[in-house]
Amino acid sequence: MTEIQSDTTDTAASVKCELAGEVLRSFGSLRFAATGWSMLPTVWPEDTLVVERITSDRVRVGDIVLVGRGGRLCAHRLASKAESSGKAFWITQGDAMPAPDRPVSEDELLGRVVYLIRAGKLMAVPTRLSVAERVTAKIVRRSVPAVRALVYLRRVVQGPKESVPCQG
């Protein structure tokens, strides 16, 4: 039974990834809620990421890019660019991750995060972390309990998330 649920989850994630890529290619922008901790303290769970399609020659080191691979979406900071055998590739890394991701190919690069929406406010995406943010990132890289505590404290301070009833 676990195998069937895992296959269904993987299939659903893969379909979502393909759909996100198609939306970006067709309409040029996409919004979705962040779910992970890998970009703390820049991106928090439940922040809305606003992503725009971008050509590979316009991404810059420091940008947060959306990558689609293995049926999953991942928004991480572009750490470096390189070229091998005439093909460009990029190295990304989550601000709170201890190591970089595997190289990103041009066809995996879906877009760039241009804005965050947090608590109803539109925020610019910083290309560099402040000193306090770098310290926070170093702490969360080394300690899962620290991440959990930080996310919990933030939720307590912000209070319960307001729900907006559907309007017909």
PyMOL commands that set and color helices and strands:
alter all, ss='L'
color gray80, all
select helices_A, chain A and resi 2-27+56-58+106-108+131-142+144-158
alter helices_A, ss='H'
color red, helices_A
select strands_A, chain A and resi 29-33+48-52+64-69+72-84+87-93+104-105+109-118+121-124
alter strands_A, ss='S'
color yellow, strands_A
deselect
rebuild
show_as cartoon
